[in-house]
Amino acid sequence: MTKITPPSRSVFDTSPENLRPFLEGLAARVAAGSNWMVRKKTLCDLLLGLDAFFALPESERLALVDRAAAPDDTGAEGDTPAANAPEDDGPEDDGPEDGGADFREVLPIYVGAILEQLAEKSISSPEQAMIYMLSIHPEHHGAAEAWMLANPRHGKAVRKLIRTDRRYRQLMERLTPDDLDPDTAIA
């Protein structure tokens, strides 16, 4: 097991107040997993869903947010990324290409926030190390790298997961610029 140094600066220090409940909700869903095999699957599924959301044209995203923000039969209000995201006063986004860039920018922030909320003390599995490499926090990267270097089998297990895990592979294909080979981008 490799110790995880707490991040020196929290994502929550700079995130908009209205985004915090969404990030905390994502973390709660991931934390509900009994082990890192389950957590990895849950986190990758959530992130792939966010990617699909960000790929929508802005008009469709806003329509979904409006629908989700309206109270339903249970009285619950929307739990969507855009419902809790800061308002964007920038140019309108009518195409999925800009949405892809947005997702590449927010993914490490979302992963960092989720991992902060988990507040784990050590890395002990390849699934956990693989996810920690996606975080915006250098402390998370360092802990994952130290765990992989502590034993050659650890690094080999992470590389194997990166190659064989379908969800993680789909995520990396969306994050990796077209001119990079996804096999070597994070391996």
C-alpha positions in Angstrom: 0.0 0.0 0.0 1.2 3.5 -0.9 0.2 6.5 1.2 -1.8 9.2 -0.5 -0.8 12.8 0.5 -3.9 15.0 0.8 -4.1 17.6 -2.0 -2.5 20.9 -1.1 -5.5 22.7 -2.7 -9.0 21.4 -2.9 -11.1 21.5 -6.0 -13.9 22.7 -3.7 -11.9 25.9 -2.9 -12.3 27.1 -6.5 -15.5 25.4 -7.7 -18.7 27.4 -7.9 -21.0 26.9 -4.9 -23.8 25.5 -7.1 -21.5 22.8 -8.5 -20.6 21.3 -5.1 -23.7 19.3 -4.5 -23.3 17.6 -7.9 -19.7 16.7 -7.2 -20.6 15.4 -3.8 -23.4 13.3 -5.3 -20.9 11.8 -7.8 -18.5 11.0 -4.9 -21.3 9.4 -2.9 -22.2 7.2 -5.8 -18.6 6.1 -6.3 -18.1 5.6 -2.5 -21.1 3.2 -2.4 -19.0 0.7 -4.3 -17.7 -2.1 -2.0 -14.2 -2.2 -3.6 -12.2 -0.5 -6.3 -13.4 -2.9 -9.1 -16.9 -1.7 -8.5 -15.9 1.9 -7.9 -13.9 2.0 -11.1 -16.9 0.7 -13.1 -19.2 3.2 -11.4 -16.8 6.1 -12.0 -16.1 5.3 -15.6 -19.9 4.9 -16.3 -20.6 8.3 -14.7 -17.8 10.0 -16.6 -18.9 8.4 -19.9 -22.4 9.8 -19.2 -20.9 13.2 -18.6 -19.0 13.0 -21.9 -22.3 12.2 -23.7 -23.9 15.2 -22.0 -21.1 17.6 -22.9 -21.1 16.3 -26.5 -24.7 17.5 -27.0 -25.3 20.9 -28.6 -25.8 23.6 -26.0 -29.5 24.0 -26.9 -30.1 20.3 -26.1 -28.1 20.5 -22.9 -30.1 23.4 -21.7 -33.4 21.6 -22.6 -32.3 18.6 -20.5 -31.3 20.8 -17.6 -34.6 22.6 -17.7 -36.4 19.3 -17.7 -34.2 17.9 -14.9 -34.4 21.1 -12.8 -38.2 21.0 -12.7 -39.5 19.1 -9.7 -40.7 15.6 -10.6 -43.3 13.4 -8.8 -40.9 12.9 -5.9 -40.2 16.6 -5.6 -36.5 16.0 -6.3 -34.8 18.6 -8.3 -32.2 18.0 -11.1 -29.0 16.2 -10.4 -27.2 17.0 -13.7 -23.8 18.5 -14.3 -25.2 21.5 -16.0 -28.0 22.0 -13.5 -25.3 22.7 -10.9 -22.6 24.1 -13.2 -21.7 27.7 -13.4 -23.4 29.8 -16.0 -21.3 30.3 -19.1 -21.3 33.8 -20.7 -19.1 32.7 -23.5 -20.0 32.2 -27.1 -22.8 29.7 -27.8 -21.8 26.2 -28.5 -23.9 24.6 -31.2 -21.7 21.6 -32.0 -20.4 18.5 -30.3 -16.8 19.3 -31.0 -16.6 22.1 -28.5 -18.4 19.9 -26.0 -15.7 17.3 -26.3 -13.1 20.0 -25.4 -15.1 21.0 -22.4 -15.2 17.4 -21.2 -11.4 17.0 -21.6 -11.0 20.1 -19.4 -13.4 19.2 -16.6 -12.7 15.5 -16.3 -9.6 15.8 -14.2 -11.4 18.3 -12.0 -14.4 16.1 -11.5 -12.1 13.1 -10.7 -10.0 15.1 -8.3 -13.2 16.3 -6.5 -14.5 12.8 -6.2 -11.2 11.4 -4.9 -11.0 14.3 -2.4 -14.4 13.3 -1.0 -13.4 9.7 -0.7 -10.4 10.9 1.4 -8.6 7.6 1.1 -5.3 7.1 2.9 -3.5 4.7 0.6 -3.5 3.0 -2.9 -3.7 -0.7 -2.8 -5.1 -1.9 -6.2 -4.5 -1.4 -9.9 -8.1 -0.1 -10.4 -7.5 2.5 -7.8 -4.2 3.6 -9.2 -5.6 3.8 -12.7 -8.3 6.2 -11.5 -5.9 8.3 -9.4 -3.9 8.9 -12.6 -6.9 10.8 -14.0 -7.1 13.3 -11.2 -6.1 17.0 -11.5 -4.1 16.7 -8.3 -0.3 16.0 -8.6 -0.5 14.3 -5.2 -2.9 11.7 -6.6 -0.6 11.2 -9.7 2.4 10.8 -7.4 0.7 8.3 -5.2 -0.4 6.2 -8.2 3.1 6.3 -9.7 4.7 5.4 -6.4 2.4 2.4 -6.0 3.2 1.2 -9.5 6.9 1.7 -9.0 6.9 -0.1 -5.6 6.5 -3.4 -7.2 6.9 -4.3 -10.9 3.7 -6.4 -10.8 1.7 -3.3 -9.8 2.8 -1.4 -12.9 2.2 -4.4 -15.1 -1.3 -4.8 -13.6 -2.2 -1.2 -14.2 -1.0 -1.3 -17.8 -3.0 -4.5 -18.4 -6.1 -2.8 -17.1 -5.6 0.2 -19.3 -5.3 -2.0 -22.3 -8.2 -4.4 -21.5 -10.8 -2.4 -19.5 -13.5 -1.4 -22.0 -14.9 1.5 -20.0 -11.6 3.0 -19.2 -10.5 2.6 -22.9 -13.7 4.4 -24.1 -12.9 7.2 -21.6 -9.3 7.5 -22.8 -10.4 7.5 -26.5 -12.5 10.6 -25.7 -9.7 12.3 -23.7 -6.8 11.6 -26.0 -6.3 14.0 -28.9 -6.6 12.4 -32.3 -2.9 12.8 -33.0 -1.8 10.7 -30.0 -1.9 6.9 -29.8 -4.3 6.0 -26.9 -2.1 2.9 -26.2 0.8 5.0 -25.1 -0.9 8.2 -23.9 -1.2 7.1 -20.2 0.6 3.7 -20.2 
